Amino acid sequence: MSGLKLLAAGNPPEPQTVEQYGTALYTLGIATGELFYFDQAVEVLRAGYGEQADPELVRQLAIALENRGHQLHDVGDLQEAVSLYRELQEATDPQSALRWRRAADLATAQLRLDDLAPDPAMLDKVITSLRDALHGRPTTQVGTRPLHNLASVLMHRYEQTHAPEALDEAITLIERCVSHETTASALLPSYLAVLGEALILRYSRDGSQEDAARATATMRSACRTAVEQGFRLRRGARVWAEWAGDRGAWAEAVEAAELGLAHHETSVRNQLVRDHKEAAAAELGWLSCLGAYACAQLGDTATAAVIVERGLAAMLSEAMEREPADLSRLADAGRGALVRRYHDHTHAIAELEALLDPANEGSVRRPGAPAAAGQWAEPLKRRREALKSLIDEIREVDGFGDFLQPPGLQDIDAAAEAQPLVYLLATPWGGLALTIEHGKDRPGQVQLPLN
């Protein structure tokens, strides 16, 4: 990872190193979940894409577009990736050893495009292409990516047709992926989550308690690994929480939601561009609703209210950090130096964010001009780390232990002093109103039926 970061830092690359530079950038994006790196990879590789572009450079551009489109649900990026992969496949000799890899690349992008723009006919082509690419080749040769994607498309097919052989084949394929990756692999949480989802489908089909127990353990491992290692995981926690709630396993649903919140809180903090923060934050509100509703079903409405506020705090964390209300109280406590350092960091962060924002006229990220990712991204990261350390330092001051912490029940109760608060939750299982009245032992709850 350090070698990739070194390669991605500094000035834009010379033409002969564009491919290596762009590859390092999108690899960092895949490993860290920081969407900014995908933007940079696309800009750099597109700038190096001439009339007679090297096929491998075209492939790297397609990979960067495919991954960015997948993360941001951007049909345009995915359509462009499919077009580039198709051009590469058509330009490759049918007898070439590269032919199977071209087919696997194209099928993978088509699968991700199908997630956003479903096309049953495309799924048939994807299955055929991936099977042809994988036929007779060991995992060490093809890698786990085509295996994972064939498993995913077979799961799509099963959900459409309920053909049992499609699901069984998918489970076998994704088990190969899991067994091939080490615990240090950034791909492992995603593969575990897909395996868990496949086992959930088989449990729904067969009712096997062994599958249910294994699905729970696999989902738990996926979520914990993502949290502990800082690896990317898109929706494993939500799938697990919803399935647990469907079974009435409310404590398990709370566990899944809280792990998901922890993971996505980190993901939001790690994004460098505002649009990317908003995309990463989208899951937080949903997870907090699921977790709060599950807590209420267990009779713990106090924790339910805290979970709702935790989700809100994570989504609003950037605004809260910019001008926290407690700074004036900190200055009054004789800690003016801490306040000045705090303002120094937040002002520098705002300026660096503006430089990275493509919507800003002063941005270094002008369309069509390759920007040096390390020029502003790394200073911004360092400033954010310094601010995080300073926040920890402020929490050591007497009376400031909860500085910028998500609100607890006492804070929520205090906010309801002037007038009661009501949190409205909508979940697949039903609606819920949590009512907060100042001085009451715990929040009340009112079940709201879904139409």
C-alpha positions, 0 to 999 in steps of 0.5 A: 500500500505504501508503494502505491501511495508513493506512486500516486503522489507528486506531479502528473505522470509522463506519458510513458508512465500514465498506465502505471500511475492510473492503475495505482490510483484506482487500486488505492480506490479499491483498497481504501474505498476513497472514491477520489482516487477513482476520479483521479484514475479516470482523469489521468488515464483518459488524458493518456488515451490517444487515437492509437491508445495501447490496449492495456491503457484502454483496459485500465481506463475501463476498469477505473470507469467500471469501479467508479460507476459501480460505487456511485451507481453511475450508468454513464460510467458503466456504459462507457466501460462496457463499450471500451471492453467490447472494443478490446474484445472485438480487436483481440484475435479469437485464438489469442490467450487474452481472449478469455480475459477480455470476455471476463472483463466485458461480462463483469462490467455488463453485470454491474450495468445490469444492476442499474439497468436490468436486461434479462437478455444481457444476463444470458450473455454474461453467464455464457461469457464468464463460463467460457472464460473460466472453463478449464482454468484454475483460480490461480490463473483467472483470479477470483474476480470472474468467479465472484461475478459469475456467482453474482449473476447466477444469484440474479438468475436464481431470484428471477427463475428460482432454478435451484442449480443456479444458486447451488453453482453460485455458492460453490463459486463464491466458496472458491473465492473465499478460500482463495483470499487471505484475511489481509485481502481487501476483497475478502469482506465483499466475498464473505457478504456475497456468500452470506447472501447466497446462504440466506437465499438457500435457507429461504429455499430449503429451511436448513438451520445449518445454512441459517447459522452459517449465513449469520456467521459469514455475515458477521465475519464480513462486517467485522473484517470490514470494520477492523481492517478498514476494508470496503463493504457496500451493503453486507450489513444492511442485507444481514440486518433486514434478514435478521428482522425478517426472522424476528431475530431482533438482537442480531438485527441490532448487531448487524446495524451497529457494525454497519454504522461503524463501517460507514461512519469511517467510510464517510470520514475517509472520503475527500470530496463532498459528493463522495461523502454524500454518496457514502452517507446514504447507507447511514440513515437506512442502517440507523432506522433498521437498528433503532426499530430492532431495539424498540422491538426488544423494548430498548427505546433508549438505545433506539433513540441513541442509534437514530441520533448516531446516524444523524450525527455521522451524516452531519459530522462535517458540518458539526466539526466545522463550527462546534458549539463547545468552542466558545466554552473551551475558550472561556475555560482558558484553552484559547490555544486549543481553539486557535489550533482547531480553527487553523485545521478546519480552515485549512481543510476547507481550503483543500476541499475546495481545491479538490471539488470539481464544482469549484471554479478554482479547483485543480481538477479541471475536466480533461486535465490530469491532476496530481492526486498527491498534491492536495489529497495527501495534505488534506488527509494529514490535516484531517488526521491532525484534527482528529488528534486534536479532538482527542486532546480536547476530550482530555480537558475536564468537562469536554469528554463528550466533545463532538461525540454523538448525542447520548440519552441525556443530550436527547432529553435536554433537547426535548426540554422546550418541546417534545421530540419525535423520531419517525422511522420507516423500515421493511417491517413497519413504521415507528414513532419514537417520542421523547418527553423531557424528564421521562425515564425512556422514550415512548413508541407508537407503531405505524402500519405500512400501506 
